[in-house]
């Protein structure tokens, strides 16, 4: 399924607006809540463009409001109203929050939007499925290269918005804010008890390092990491110097 919404073109917008508002709202809902299944693995992730440890989707999906810029103003306003109400209802969690799948294997990552943020300005919370796949040889399942890719990805997210591309020259007029990056960690490979404990500790260390390394360059407020029943949360306080002072709060 595609996350590229097909909304009424300018040619047909007048006919579309003759439909009852309740029916239009239903159509808006169907067009803006589409999701995709998780890719089976890095080898089945579809067409990608590789740059700096990141395998970007060849065609980055766009939020519905971004697609609506060239359509009728009334349609844009109606959808914006629906999306604003939807975001306000799910600050504390919900099934329709933005969901980003990130596969990690060796020194690279594969990001894939499963459910897009409702607006180009992002949602308060970004849910992230962080899936670690087995590497050949003795390399770590979460290597330094993969960590660098992850750090760069979230810097792109706040500077470019949800349309993730390897084009690093494109910048938004103002960086976007993320209230929380919520990681759900999944190990997608068989492991012994010793290996499992080592990987478990390594992943939490890497995510804590994101907080200490000023991920998002001051535009991420909190990082949450969950693996089974273990849950940890760090608050990132921005200092006047532009650096971030992280502290664990849960």
Secondary structure, 3 states (H helix, E strand, C coil): CCCCCCCCCHHHHHHHCCCCHHHHHHHHHHHHCCCCCCCCCHHHCCCEEEECCEEEECCCCCCHHHHHHHCCHHHHHHHHHHHHHHHHHCCCCCCCCEEEEEEEECCEEEEEEEECCCCCCCCCEEEEEEEEECCCCCCCCCCHHHHHHHHHHHHHHHHHCCCCCCCCCCCCCCCCCEEEEEEEEEEECCCCHHHHHHHHHHHHHHHHHHHHCCHHHHCEEEEEEEECCEEEEEEEEECCCCCEEEEECC
